[in-house]
Amino acid sequence: MIKNKRIKKWGFLVSLFVLFLIAPFRVNALQELVLFGDDSISPGTTVRYKIQLNSDDLTSITSFSTSVYYESTVFTLTGVETENNWNCGENGNIVSGGVVKCTHSTGMVGNSNVATLVFKVNASATSNYSYITLRDSKYSYNDGTGAIVTPQLEEITKDLSVKSADATLSDIKINGESIEGFASDVFEYDVNIDPTLDVASINAVFNNSKARFKDGFGNRDITLNYGSNVVDIVVISESGIEQLYRLNIVREDIRSTDTTLSGLIVDGVSVPNFKSNVYKYSIIKYKVDTLDIVGTPNDENATVTVIPPVTVLPGDNSYIVVVTSENGNTANYTIIVNNVVDTISKKLKNLSIKGYIIDFDKNNNRYEISYNKTKFKDLHIYFSTVSNNDLVTAVLSPDINNDKEALSKLKPGDVIKVTVTGIDNESVEYTIVITEDTRVSFFLILELFLMVVIIVVVAIILNKRKKNANKKTKKTAVKKDDKSKTTKTSSKKEEKKKKFSIFEEEDLDSTKELTDEELNLK
């Protein structure tokens, strides 16, 4: 117990001695002034730096002042914030070299944050490096004797790196080719690309090597759709400033837009009267539960999809044939299928033949007509079916109604058929047999009689003409004979005349009288 008291006593004496020894050196004990804050700054941001005064003794500090130096092209000091009972007064917008003065209301002991300097980093700052310097720094305290001591602290400088605000690009290449007319300060471009390309490789180059791309918005391969493709490139500067470059890459759509069909086939049979621009058809089927429908597109790059009904029921059922063009356009063809389940009659309703009278009975499937050359020139078969034409088809063979050559070749022994086939694929056949005509025709007799009459008449006329000709011949002969006699008489007269003229030629002046005999001779 006594020993412990002695130790305490000596410890107290040692402490007083130490205090006595270091008292003259109290000023040197407070040596540290520190400026806390980031070592790098970014343009356009606000930064703060704390002034910390460190003391390792029990001195009560009552005031502090310092001159703040900085680059005005980089910084603007916008204010001074205080804490821990320090008051720095109104110190907003202090120019470089300005003095910050602070007082403590109770006296600071130990370490303390005196003030915080608030700077605005200029957005246009281009320097890579800068600084903040505290110069002519002083603090005051009472030395215990009533005297105020104001020691001066060493100058301190905070070296800073200024982050680049450059978020621009020097070039943008698409598939290895620079965008025509590119400029760093132009941020949107329209680019037409080869329509045959389906990928665009984007490669952008920074103006500042410390810049970077925003995740997902940098160099990359873009799958191109037809039409407009918007590609954003986002550059982040070293200081964190973002800049957007937007590319509108246009890939012309050269794909076909054809959504038409060239034909529709149902169960192997083409849809009748099909037209590419007609999109709805109706057909009839017999007792079906499924159909095989095939659509043939006009464009080989188009695709065809058939959407059947869930269940094929009796009556109308809709099948949708979807045609998708190469560029994605669609068009629908609709096939309404009437599913018939009732029995179908393949009987003829009527049957008639031009020029002939037949006793038609729909249950009688065989008829005969006699061959007649005159009648057969205009022969025509008329018929209709009991069931409507949607359910059955009636076919004439040979088709003499429409084929004149086939009509001209008909002869006895030939058969003309009318075949009625239902959509159930069952058929009924009606036959018309051509037989030899053995009857004597009234007209033939009449023709023969007329021919005989004509021959007789002609013979009579010819005979009469012959008789008339003979008469004329006889008359001509008589006339010739009379003429001959007349000629002879005339000749005799001429001879007498000649004789008489001889006598006349004698001398008529003579007075010789003629006797009666001479006169007679003359």
Secondary structure as UniProt FT lines:
FT   HELIX           2..22
FT   HELIX           23..25
FT   HELIX           26..29
FT   STRAND          32..36
FT   STRAND          40..41
FT   TURN            43..44
FT   STRAND          46..54
FT   STRAND          61..70
FT   TURN            72..74
FT   STRAND          75..82
FT   TURN            84..85
FT   STRAND          86..87
FT   TURN            92..93
FT   TURN            96..97
FT   STRAND          98..108
FT   STRAND          112..121
FT   TURN            123..124
FT   STRAND          129..142
FT   STRAND          148..149
FT   STRAND          156..162
FT   STRAND          169..174
FT   TURN            175..176
FT   STRAND          177..178
FT   TURN            180..181
FT   TURN            184..185
FT   STRAND          188..193
FT   TURN            195..196
FT   STRAND          199..206
FT   TURN            209..210
FT   STRAND          212..213
FT   TURN            215..216
FT   STRAND          220..223
FT   STRAND          227..236
FT   TURN            238..239
FT   STRAND          242..251
FT   STRAND          261..266
FT   TURN            267..268
FT   STRAND          269..270
FT   TURN            272..273
FT   TURN            276..277
FT   STRAND          280..286
FT   STRAND          293..297
FT   TURN            300..301
FT   STRAND          303..307
FT   STRAND          315..324
FT   TURN            326..327
FT   STRAND          330..340
FT   STRAND          348..353
FT   TURN            354..355
FT   TURN            362..363
FT   STRAND          366..370
FT   HELIX           373..376
FT   TURN            377..378
FT   STRAND          381..385
FT   TURN            389..391
FT   STRAND          392..397
FT   TURN            400..402
FT   HELIX           404..408
FT   TURN            412..413
FT   STRAND          415..422
FT   TURN            423..424
FT   STRAND          427..435
FT   HELIX           442..504
FT   TURN            508..509
FT   HELIX           516..521
//
